[in-house]
Amino acid sequence: MGSLSTHEFLKSVRRRRRADSLFMVVVLSATLVSTLTLIVIFTTLSVESVAFFTHASILEFLTGTKWTVLFAEKHYGILPLLNATVLTSLIAIAVSAPAGIAAAIYLSEYAGPRFRNIAKPVIETLSGVPTVVYGYFALYLVTPNLLRVFWEGISIHNALAVGLMIGILTLPIVVAISDDALKAVPNDLRLAAYSLGSRKIDVVFRVVLPAALSGVVASIILAFARAMGETLIAAIAGGFRPVLSFDPGESMQTMTSYIAQVATGDAPHGTVEYQSLFAVGFLLLLITATLNFIGLRVIRRWEIKY
């Protein structure tokens, strides 16, 4: 009886080891697939970008103020596209950061469990709405019926509408990450502040929020990176004018909308027009990767371990 139990125990141990080994293989395979995919993307963008820079100098690409690759007289300055991308992303963050942090504070520190269980999934649903819906919403409702009420001369395609819609799109990112960071703050810190006679608002803004600052800042950086990579909203509501302007009421073209324009156009393979989309994509990849790296550094630098 004892030997049978020992035999069954050994079989159970072997089964668990096989299950652990199988799980490790699956996880390792997923990691390798992700890594190989990133390598393939980086290599493809690099090769085509090198081919593009046989036609344009890197100095002109990074400092030029005219982008007319699709015109007969070609100029290869990326600044108009980069400016539009940064401008719309800053408008988006101006919307999503304060609203998202305020919502996260309310959900974490003030809302009851019932309201929280309803409100948080509703907010997260915003990220599941197809971006093409946001684009046409901005084009046919926000600009003509809202923005033109306050800004008479605004263009039907404009950076302001793009930024506002991307701000709503990135709002769940700020809310979700900030809320998790705030909830991770130990309750002992709150109780210690209350024991000293602090009010609720003082506890929230002088104890909880500083303790969760790394997660809050990281949420803003990740939302900004997501805003820079948005394509359909920028393409539909922003227009395709590659002009260097700081006026959010003008039509302008972002880096992603240019990629969409060329990728769905008639640029033959191997032409400078075709290669330009890889150069733009490569620069965008470097920027977003840098932002993600900064976000990780912020978390590691300011993270408070409890």
Order of alpha helices (4+ residues) and beta strands (2+ residues): alpha-alpha-alpha-alpha-alpha-alpha-alpha-alpha-alpha-alpha-alpha-alpha
